[in-house]
Amino acid sequence: MEIVAIQVLNSLFYAAVLFLIAAGLSLIFGVMGIVNMAHGSFYALGAYVTAWSVAAAAAVIPPAALFIFLPLGAIAVALIGLAIEPTLIRPFYRRPEEYQLLVTFGLLLVLEDAIRLVWGGTPRTASGLVDSLGLLQIGGLPYPVYNLAMIGVGIAAALGLWAFVYRTRFGVLLRATSQDRRMAAALGIDVGRIYSLAFGLGCFMAGLAGAIVVPSQAAVLGMGVEVIVLSFVVVVIGGLGSLEGALVGALIVSALRTITIQFWEEIELAALYLIAAIVLLILPTGLFGKKA
């Protein structure tokens, strides 16, 4: 029972990370209609910035105070997103979708090389944050308190994002723009500003996912490519553009991944792709997706 409890907690922790990434990806697609291939690189960038800032501050700041640097990676990635959207992404809105895919794929390659140039090939970590919170005994087995705290962060982020999108004036403008861009512009909504903020918020979510995962998992080259594949599986299952779908899809993918790693590690990716294929065959728009 102790092992089952730990595996459930591991699943919830990874689901929180996947939800943050997939929710940002769905938000950008739902508002702007762009499948952002570079989203995984924003996740990796958030992880590297957080690991670097925590390591730099560890020499002068007590371990308990290092948590104030945890959101730094997410904020840095959001600022980069706010700069990229009007300069690189916006000129391609009126182009066919394949142009948008190509430009975001090119951005992925640029960001991966930028990470290699700045931080090199050495893995980076912020494990001091995990050590500072200690371990919790679950039936005699130790479990990091940090993981429990980050599950709480994931829940808070899901509730906060839902309230932001469905209970604020900006959320109303965001949904109006996603439903009919021309009508929103005709009513006086600054569509360009909405797009920039939506892209920045999506990047913030990806950067936050990287920030919370790097204390327990080292930031390494290529981590963004690996996670974007899982994120696409999440949004395929839940429905691209749906926040509810991102949450349910993240829970399904994380639980399935935890089970397969525990018992049948060789079929981990095959099982995930099989579930995604079954969902697409039965519900082509995903569990919560809407028909165009």
C-alpha positions, 0 to 999 in steps of 0.5 A: 500500500505504501508503494501504491501511495507513492506511485499515486503521488508521483503520478499527481506530481507529473500530472501537475507538470504536464498540465501546466505545459499542456494548458499553455499550449492549449491557451495559445492554440485556443486564442491564436490558432497556432500549434506552438512547436517551440513550447517545449523549449520554453519549458526547458528554458524555464528549468535552466533559468531557475536552476541557474538562479538558485545555484547563483543565490545559494552561496549568499542566501539560506536554503529556505529563502531560495524558494523566492527564485522558483518563479524566476524562470517562469517570469523570464520565459513570459518576458521572452514570449512577450517579445517574440510574439509581435516580432516573429509570430505575428507576421505569420497570422495570415499565412497558411498553417504550415508556415506557422508550424515551420516558424515555431519549429525554427524557434525551437531549434534556435532556443535549443542552441541558445540554451546550449550556448549559454549553459553548455551541455552540463546538466543543471539542477536545483536539488537544494530546494528539495533537500530544504523541505525534507522527507515525509514518511509514508508507511516507513518509506520516505517521500519528498515534501517538495513534491507534495508542495508542487502538487499543491502548486499545480492545483492552485495554478489550475484553479487560478487559470480557470478563474482568470479565463472564466471570471475576469474581464480580460478572460471575457476578451480572451474568449471573445477574440478566440471565437471571432477575431474580426468581430472582436476587433470591430467592437474595439478590442485590441486583438494584438494586445490580447494575442501578445498577453495570451502568448506570454501567459502560455509561455509563463505556464510552460516556464513554471512547469520547468521551474517546479520540475528542475529541483527534482529532475536535472535540466538537460539538453533535449528535455523540451523535445521529450516533453512536447511529445507528451504534451501533444498526447495530452492535448490530443486526448483532452482536446486542443484548446480546452483547459478542462481537457488539458487537466483530464488529459494530463491526469490520464497520461501521467497515471498511464505513464506511471503504471507502465514505467512500474510494470512494463517500461518497454511499452511506455510510449507505445501505450500512450500513443495507443490511448491517443489513437483510440481517443481520436478514432472515437472522438476526433476532437478529443474528450473536451474538444469542440468541432470547428 
